[in-house]
Amino acid sequence: MNVLVTGGAGSIGSECVRQLTATGHTVRVADVNEEGLWLLSTELPIVDCMLADIQFEDDLKAALADVEAIIHCAAYKPVHYCERSPFACQRVNGYAVKQLAELAAGRRIVLLSTDKAVAPHSWMGRSKRLAESILLGKDCNANVVRFGNVIGSRGSLVPAVIRYRDLGKPIPLT
């Protein structure tokens, strides 16, 4: 099966890519993270990596060409950045899903969401809840997977503590 992984150069998306390729799927990764794409392509040269922004229809159309299923990992996740930039958060995490669902035209979509969407108190949680509502409200073949923090993923607590320790700085707590 040909699968598109949006945000596939991120820590969660790249693990999805590894699992998919290990089980024989053909994978295309669409991401704005050029360094992450390069790292992934050196690790898994069989993966079709493309620089694409899911907010732009032309990029999304190109990414969707010849794929049968989509795993949508692309999102803004750090809560503090989403609080600082709520419109960008809503645009990427919420409304880009509407465009994805429309352009996917009946293909299977799996949306990676968050436990913060259950009773959202932050822009990140609200935007992911919006994405879930948009996707599940469409007449499409979609599923939502919610999970909490993943230890070791980019932006999670453990790497952040190590980074502050290595820089000799106090660890901020919120």
Backbone as CSV, one residue per row, in Angstrom:
resi,resn,N_x,N_y,N_z,CA_x,CA_y,CA_z,C_x,C_y,C_z
1,MET,0.850,-1.180,0.000,0.000,0.000,0.000,0.892,1.238,0.000
2,ASN,0.515,2.249,-0.757,1.210,3.535,-0.783,0.599,4.439,0.278
3,VAL,1.436,4.906,1.213,0.961,5.683,2.352,1.685,7.020,2.405
4,LEU,0.917,8.089,2.634,1.476,9.416,2.876,1.510,9.647,4.373
5,VAL,2.651,10.099,4.873,2.758,10.491,6.279,3.073,11.984,6.294
6,THR,2.076,12.789,6.688,2.322,14.225,6.837,3.039,14.430,8.160
7,GLY,4.003,15.324,8.174,4.782,15.514,9.394,5.660,14.311,9.685
8,GLY,6.005,13.581,8.648,6.754,12.335,8.812,8.210,12.495,9.186
9,ALA,8.717,13.729,9.199,10.098,13.954,9.616,10.197,14.237,11.114
10,GLY,9.061,14.357,11.783,9.061,14.596,13.223,9.325,13.313,13.997
11,SER,9.381,13.414,15.302,9.716,12.238,16.111,8.629,11.168,16.045
12,ILE,7.368,11.537,16.096,6.281,10.558,16.020,6.094,10.099,14.578
13,GLY,6.062,11.065,13.658,5.877,10.731,12.243,6.965,9.827,11.705
14,SER,8.210,10.089,12.078,9.310,9.267,11.562,9.237,7.841,12.104
15,GLU,8.730,7.682,13.315,8.544,6.318,13.833,7.433,5.613,13.070
16,CYS,6.377,6.330,12.708,5.332,5.746,11.854,5.934,5.296,10.535
17,VAL,6.806,6.119,9.958,7.464,5.784,8.690,8.304,4.523,8.844
18,ARG,9.066,4.433,9.911,9.890,3.233,10.148,9.021,1.983,10.228
19,GLN,7.920,2.075,10.971,7.038,0.922,11.133,6.389,0.538,9.798
20,LEU,5.978,1.529,9.032,5.347,1.254,7.736,6.323,0.605,6.756
21,THR,7.534,1.136,6.674,8.503,0.553,5.740,8.916,-0.849,6.187
22,ALA,8.977,-1.065,7.486,9.355,-2.393,7.998,8.310,-3.452,7.659
23,THR,7.073,-3.011,7.418,6.008,-3.958,7.082,5.694,-3.968,5.586
24,GLY,6.599,-3.371,4.787,6.502,-3.484,3.342,5.702,-2.429,2.612
25,HIS,5.264,-1.403,3.318,4.503,-0.339,2.652,5.444,0.622,1.921
26,THR,4.950,1.221,0.863,5.650,2.290,0.170,5.223,3.589,0.826
27,VAL,6.203,4.419,1.221,5.888,5.595,2.031,6.404,6.872,1.376
28,ARG,5.524,7.878,1.399,5.914,9.246,1.032,5.778,10.086,2.291
29,VAL,6.758,10.925,2.523,6.738,11.837,3.668,6.612,13.254,3.145
30,ALA,5.656,13.998,3.674,5.500,15.419,3.380,5.745,16.191,4.662
31,ASP,6.709,17.117,4.618,7.057,17.857,5.826,7.709,19.172,5.435
32,VAL,7.674,20.162,6.339,8.370,21.427,6.135,9.745,21.411,6.792
33,ASN,10.038,20.365,7.523,11.291,20.240,8.272,12.368,19.663,7.351
34,GLU,13.120,20.534,6.682,14.099,20.053,5.704,15.225,19.249,6.338
35,GLU,15.669,19.627,7.530,16.717,18.846,8.188,16.183,17.464,8.574
36,GLY,14.967,17.421,9.096,14.354,16.146,9.448,14.160,15.252,8.234
37,LEU,13.771,15.849,7.102,13.629,15.078,5.863,14.967,14.492,5.428
38,TRP,16.008,15.311,5.515,17.333,14.832,5.122,17.776,13.677,6.030
39,LEU,17.604,13.835,7.329,17.990,12.774,8.260,17.213,11.491,7.977
40,LEU,15.925,11.615,7.736,15.095,10.450,7.445,15.518,9.789,6.137
41,SER,15.807,10.595,5.123,16.190,10.030,3.824,17.544,9.343,3.876
42,THR,18.437,9.774,4.778,19.719,9.075,4.914,19.545,7.760,5.670
43,GLU,18.593,7.733,6.592,18.302,6.496,7.332,17.502,5.513,6.484
44,LEU,16.515,6.026,5.753,15.611,5.191,4.962,15.556,5.716,3.530
45,PRO,16.576,5.414,2.730,16.604,5.963,1.366,15.451,5.500,0.477
46,ILE,14.718,4.473,0.880,13.591,3.998,0.068,12.350,4.875,0.229
47,VAL,12.370,5.788,1.196,11.219,6.649,1.456,11.266,7.858,0.521
48,ASP,10.112,8.200,-0.038,9.964,9.361,-0.908,9.719,10.589,-0.025
49,CYS,10.762,11.381,0.194,10.661,12.557,1.057,10.458,13.799,0.206
50,MET,9.444,14.578,0.558,9.201,15.820,-0.171,8.958,16.977,0.780
51,LEU,9.517,18.124,0.412,9.303,19.339,1.167,7.929,19.872,0.774
52,ALA,6.998,19.876,1.712,5.630,20.288,1.409,4.972,20.832,2.672
53,ASP,4.168,21.867,2.474,3.433,22.488,3.566,1.957,22.149,3.389
54,ILE,1.371,21.457,4.345,-0.012,20.995,4.228,-1.020,22.131,4.188
55,GLN,-0.587,23.354,4.488,-1.486,24.499,4.410,-1.742,24.939,2.970
56,PHE,-0.874,24.502,2.050,-0.967,24.934,0.666,-1.533,23.823,-0.200
57,GLU,-2.601,24.134,-0.896,-3.326,23.152,-1.691,-2.427,22.453,-2.724
58,ASP,-1.584,23.210,-3.424,-0.715,22.602,-4.438,0.256,21.599,-3.815
59,ASP,0.823,21.945,-2.662,1.725,21.010,-1.965,0.973,19.749,-1.567
60,LEU,-0.229,19.932,-1.035,-1.016,18.794,-0.573,-1.437,17.903,-1.740
61,LYS,-1.841,18.509,-2.839,-2.210,17.717,-4.025,-1.023,16.881,-4.517
62,ALA,0.149,17.493,-4.555,1.346,16.764,-4.994,1.671,15.624,-4.038
63,ALA,1.527,15.868,-2.760,1.821,14.833,-1.760,0.837,13.672,-1.848
64,LEU,-0.416,13.969,-2.188,-1.459,12.936,-2.243,-1.433,12.095,-3.518
65,ALA,-0.671,12.514,-4.511,-0.645,11.787,-5.786,-0.219,10.334,-5.568
66,ASP,-1.048,9.420,-6.027,-0.760,7.982,-6.014,-0.663,7.348,-4.626
67,VAL,-1.240,7.974,-3.598,-1.258,7.329,-2.285,-2.671,6.829,-1.992
68,GLU,-2.729,5.755,-1.218,-4.006,5.124,-0.889,-4.488,5.447,0.522
69,ALA,-3.539,5.838,1.382,-3.876,6.114,2.776,-2.984,7.229,3.293
70,ILE,-3.469,7.910,4.327,-2.745,9.035,4.911,-2.681,8.858,6.416
71,ILE,-1.499,9.030,6.962,-1.338,9.152,8.409,-0.943,10.607,8.638
72,HIS,-1.827,11.340,9.283,-1.642,12.789,9.442,-1.017,13.087,10.799
73,CYS,0.294,13.306,10.784,1.045,13.625,12.003,1.405,15.101,12.090
74,ALA,1.331,15.821,10.967,1.760,17.222,10.930,0.904,18.070,11.870
75,ALA,1.567,18.796,12.748,0.846,19.662,13.694,1.842,20.507,14.462
76,TYR,1.333,21.613,14.986,2.090,22.370,15.978,1.714,21.774,17.325
77,LYS,2.723,21.373,18.104,2.436,20.660,19.338,2.825,21.374,20.634
78,PRO,3.936,22.107,20.684,4.278,22.710,21.982,3.202,23.687,22.443
79,VAL,2.623,23.413,23.589,1.504,24.192,24.103,1.881,25.667,24.228
80,HIS,3.077,25.960,24.718,3.448,27.367,24.937,3.561,28.132,23.615
81,TYR,3.988,27.496,22.534,4.035,28.182,21.239,2.622,28.367,20.674
82,CYS,1.783,27.380,20.895,0.390,27.504,20.429,-0.340,28.609,21.189
83,GLU,-0.046,28.760,22.475,-0.655,29.833,23.257,-0.177,31.196,22.749
84,ARG,1.072,31.266,22.366,1.652,32.523,21.859,1.158,32.844,20.452
85,SER,0.860,31.813,19.658,0.468,31.992,18.256,-0.803,31.199,17.955
86,PRO,-1.931,31.571,18.560,-3.146,30.769,18.421,-3.680,30.672,16.995
87,PHE,-3.498,31.714,16.184,-4.026,31.660,14.821,-3.238,30.674,13.966
88,ALA,-1.923,30.671,14.123,-1.093,29.703,13.403,-1.444,28.286,13.849
89,CYS,-1.648,28.119,15.130,-2.013,26.810,15.686,-3.331,26.317,15.093
90,GLN,-4.346,27.172,15.083,-5.656,26.795,14.523,-5.545,26.488,13.030
91,ARG,-4.756,27.299,12.309,-4.614,27.130,10.862,-3.966,25.793,10.519
92,VAL,-2.885,25.459,11.222,-2.148,24.228,10.910,-2.833,23.002,11.509
93,ASN,-3.171,23.069,12.777,-3.731,21.900,13.454,-5.194,21.656,13.116
94,GLY,-5.926,22.711,12.829,-7.358,22.569,12.596,-7.751,22.622,11.141
95,TYR,-7.602,23.791,10.556,-8.163,24.001,9.224,-7.435,23.264,8.106
96,ALA,-6.159,22.981,8.255,-5.445,22.207,7.229,-6.055,20.811,7.102
97,VAL,-6.641,20.309,8.182,-7.295,18.994,8.144,-8.532,19.029,7.250
98,LYS,-9.233,20.148,7.253,-10.395,20.288,6.367,-9.967,20.138,4.913
99,GLN,-8.914,20.822,4.544,-8.400,20.726,3.178,-7.911,19.310,2.876
100,LEU,-7.233,18.700,3.828,-6.751,17.331,3.646,-7.918,16.391,3.396
101,ALA,-8.961,16.489,4.209,-10.125,15.608,4.054,-10.797,15.809,2.700
102,GLU,-10.872,17.045,2.257,-11.504,17.322,0.965,-10.673,16.783,-0.195
103,LEU,-9.362,16.973,-0.135,-8.492,16.533,-1.225,-8.222,15.033,-1.200
104,ALA,-8.385,14.410,-0.034,-8.113,12.975,0.083,-9.146,12.130,-0.654
105,ALA,-10.315,12.669,-0.878,-11.352,12.032,-1.702,-11.566,10.550,-1.402
106,GLY,-11.963,10.243,-0.173,-12.329,8.875,0.172,-11.185,7.972,0.599
107,ARG,-9.945,8.444,0.503,-8.822,7.620,0.964,-8.844,7.525,2.487
108,ARG,-8.300,6.461,2.999,-8.237,6.249,4.447,-7.338,7.295,5.076
109,ILE,-7.813,7.907,6.158,-7.033,8.910,6.899,-6.995,8.504,8.366
110,VAL,-5.805,8.526,8.938,-5.643,8.351,10.378,-5.049,9.649,10.908
111,LEU,-5.767,10.299,11.803,-5.320,11.548,12.408,-4.700,11.250,13.763
112,LEU,-3.447,11.650,13.952,-2.838,11.548,15.265,-3.244,12.772,16.058
113,SER,-3.891,12.543,17.178,-4.369,13.627,18.006,-3.749,13.524,19.392
114,THR,-4.357,14.157,20.346,-3.779,14.264,21.680,-4.837,14.099,22.761
115,ASP,-4.396,13.667,23.921,-5.302,13.593,25.060,-5.767,14.992,25.476
116,LYS,-5.040,16.029,25.058,-5.420,17.402,25.388,-6.679,17.848,24.654
117,ALA,-7.157,17.053,23.688,-8.380,17.380,22.942,-9.632,16.923,23.679
118,VAL,-9.490,16.155,24.738,-10.642,15.601,25.451,-11.473,16.711,26.088
119,ALA,-10.869,17.523,26.901,-11.536,18.683,27.514,-10.546,19.833,27.384
120,PRO,-10.458,20.422,26.191,-9.357,21.349,25.900,-9.358,22.626,26.732
121,HIS,-8.174,22.943,27.278,-7.965,24.168,28.042,-6.879,25.027,27.411
122,SER,-6.316,24.566,26.312,-5.247,25.305,25.644,-5.578,25.388,24.155
123,TRP,-4.879,26.293,23.453,-5.099,26.411,22.012,-4.701,25.130,21.293
124,MET,-3.659,24.486,21.774,-3.246,23.236,21.128,-4.348,22.197,21.255
125,GLY,-4.895,22.024,22.439,-5.983,21.067,22.644,-7.221,21.439,21.843
126,ARG,-7.559,22.727,21.832,-8.720,23.188,21.061,-8.530,22.942,19.567
127,SER,-7.329,23.216,19.083,-7.079,23.058,17.646,-7.117,21.592,17.231
128,LYS,-6.625,20.710,18.086,-6.683,19.273,17.765,-8.123,18.767,17.872
129,ARG,-8.880,19.307,18.818,-10.302,18.958,18.924,-11.052,19.401,17.669
130,LEU,-10.707,20.597,17.177,-11.286,21.100,15.939,-10.953,20.162,14.781
131,ALA,-9.701,19.735,14.698,-9.277,18.818,13.635,-10.085,17.521,13.699
132,GLU,-10.252,16.980,14.889,-11.040,15.754,15.055,-12.472,15.966,14.578
133,SER,-13.084,17.076,15.003,-14.475,17.366,14.630,-14.620,17.529,13.126
134,ILE,-13.690,18.239,12.511,-13.738,18.443,11.064,-13.620,17.104,10.347
135,LEU,-12.632,16.322,10.726,-12.378,15.070,10.027,-13.504,14.059,10.229
136,LEU,-13.950,13.909,11.459,-14.997,12.929,11.726,-16.360,13.398,11.246
137,GLY,-16.503,14.721,11.037,-17.750,15.256,10.513,-17.862,15.143,9.003
138,LYS,-16.738,14.891,8.350,-16.738,14.719,6.894,-17.192,13.297,6.586
139,ASP,-17.685,13.126,5.392,-18.060,11.779,4.949,-16.819,11.133,4.343
140,CYS,-15.917,10.711,5.212,-14.674,10.110,4.723,-14.295,8.933,5.611
141,ASN,-13.349,8.185,5.150,-12.884,6.982,5.821,-11.787,7.380,6.805
142,ALA,-12.173,7.832,8.001,-11.204,8.409,8.926,-11.270,7.796,10.315
143,ASN,-10.135,7.826,10.961,-10.005,7.425,12.360,-9.140,8.436,13.077
144,VAL,-9.357,8.571,14.373,-8.552,9.451,15.207,-7.889,8.599,16.274
145,VAL,-6.605,8.847,16.487,-5.860,8.169,17.545,-5.365,9.242,18.495
146,ARG,-5.789,9.154,19.757,-5.332,10.104,20.775,-4.291,9.440,21.653
147,PHE,-3.267,10.197,21.984,-2.311,9.710,22.964,-1.711,10.885,23.705
148,GLY,-1.027,10.589,24.792,-0.430,11.626,25.627,1.013,11.870,25.245
149,ASN,1.755,12.434,26.168,3.160,12.727,25.912,3.932,11.433,25.665
150,VAL,4.868,11.511,24.740,5.692,10.359,24.402,7.112,10.657,24.848
151,ILE,7.622,9.866,25.779,8.961,10.093,26.312,9.979,9.973,25.182
152,GLY,10.839,10.977,25.109,11.902,10.970,24.106,11.522,11.665,22.811
153,SER,10.243,11.989,22.628,9.853,12.687,21.400,10.309,14.144,21.491
154,ARG,10.472,14.766,20.335,10.926,16.150,20.302,9.928,17.017,21.064
155,GLY,10.451,17.823,21.987,9.599,18.699,22.779,9.101,18.069,24.071
156,SER,9.384,16.786,24.286,8.915,16.156,25.518,9.845,16.504,26.679
157,LEU,9.445,16.134,27.872,10.128,16.539,29.094,11.570,16.067,29.177
158,VAL,11.842,14.794,28.928,13.184,14.243,29.146,14.245,14.948,28.290
159,PRO,14.057,15.071,26.968,15.069,15.796,26.190,15.223,17.255,26.628
160,ALA,14.132,17.884,27.057,14.203,19.277,27.502,15.042,19.391,28.774
161,VAL,14.838,18.515,29.737,15.616,18.531,30.980,17.095,18.319,30.673
162,ILE,17.390,17.371,29.804,18.785,17.102,29.432,19.406,18.320,28.762
163,ARG,18.654,18.968,27.880,19.159,20.160,27.173,19.467,21.276,28.161
164,TYR,18.560,21.573,29.093,18.812,22.616,30.085,20.010,22.247,30.955
165,ARG,20.110,20.982,31.335,21.250,20.538,32.144,22.555,20.750,31.393
166,ASP,22.581,20.344,30.107,23.789,20.489,29.298,24.185,21.948,29.106
167,LEU,23.194,22.846,29.070,23.477,24.280,28.928,23.795,24.940,30.268
168,GLY,23.625,24.157,31.361,23.900,24.709,32.691,22.852,25.709,33.133
169,LYS,21.647,25.584,32.616,20.578,26.528,32.944,19.562,25.873,33.868
170,PRO,18.867,26.702,34.674,17.801,26.136,35.520,16.663,25.597,34.657
171,ILE,16.003,24.589,35.144,14.894,23.961,34.421,13.606,24.709,34.754
172,PRO,12.978,25.353,33.744,11.746,26.083,34.021,10.573,25.118,34.191
173,LEU,9.740,25.382,35.153,8.561,24.563,35.380,7.326,25.445,35.260
174,THR,6.297,24.920,34.594,5.053,25.678,34.474,3.923,24.879,35.086
